[in-house]
Amino acid sequence: MPRNYKKEYKNYQGRPEQKKRRAQRNRVRRLMERLGKVKKGDGKDVHHKDGNPMNAKKSNLKVVRRSKNRSFARNRKAGKK
């Protein structure tokens, strides 16, 4: 069955909680850039250890390779110990 991209995009656009999480991830990325931990185009991601993008404590953040950060399934138990 083919995907309905228009419907998927419409559903994504209307979710304020998704926008807040994305904005928080962008904010944390800018913070790490100011601290000199990452650079634009370096192939690194800022990983939230507990999986919660709203938790921006320095102890919860880690710089990892993009391939490493995006290699596990995104579900409730993913990446949690």
N, C-alpha and C positions, 0 to 999 in steps of 0.2 A: 504494500500500500504506500503510495507516495505521500511525503510530508506536506502539510499545509503551512508554508512559511509565513504567509500573511497572518494567519490565525495565531501562530506562535509569537510573532512580533507584537501583535495587538495585545496579547495576554501579558507579555513582558512589560510593555510600556505602562500599563495601568497599575503596577504594584509599587506603592510608595516604600514598603520595607526593603525591596530589592534596590531601589535607588539609594536609600540610606546606607545599606551595606556596601554598595559600590563606592559611594562617596567616602565612606570610612576607609576602605581599602586604598583609595587614591590618596587620602590624607596621610595615611601611614607610609605609603611609598614616598611621598614628598618629604616627610620627616626623615626617612632613612637616606634620601638623597642629600639633605642638608647635613646630616651627620657624616656623610662620606662613605657610607656602607655600600651603596649601590650607585650606579651611573645609568644614564639614559642609554638604552641599546646594549647593555652588558649581558643580556640573556639570563638575568637573575630575577627571582621573585622574592617578595617578602612573605614568609610563611607564618601563619598564626598557629601556634602549637596546639591550642585547644580547639581549633576549627571555627572559632567565633570571631568574625571580622570586626565586631563591635568592641572587642577587648584589645585595646591598643597599649597595654602595659609593655614596657621594654623587655620584661622577663618572658612575655608570651610571643615575642617576635624573633624571627630567625631568617637570615638571608640564605637562600638555597638556589640551586640550578633550576631553571624553568622546567626542564624535563622531569626532574625529581619531584617538584611541587605538584605537577599536573599528572602524575603517574598513577595515583590511587583513585578508587571509586569515590564519588561524592554521594555519601549517604549518611545516616545518623551515626553510624559507628566508625566511619572512615577516619583514619589517622588518630584515633583516640586510644589511650592506654588505660 
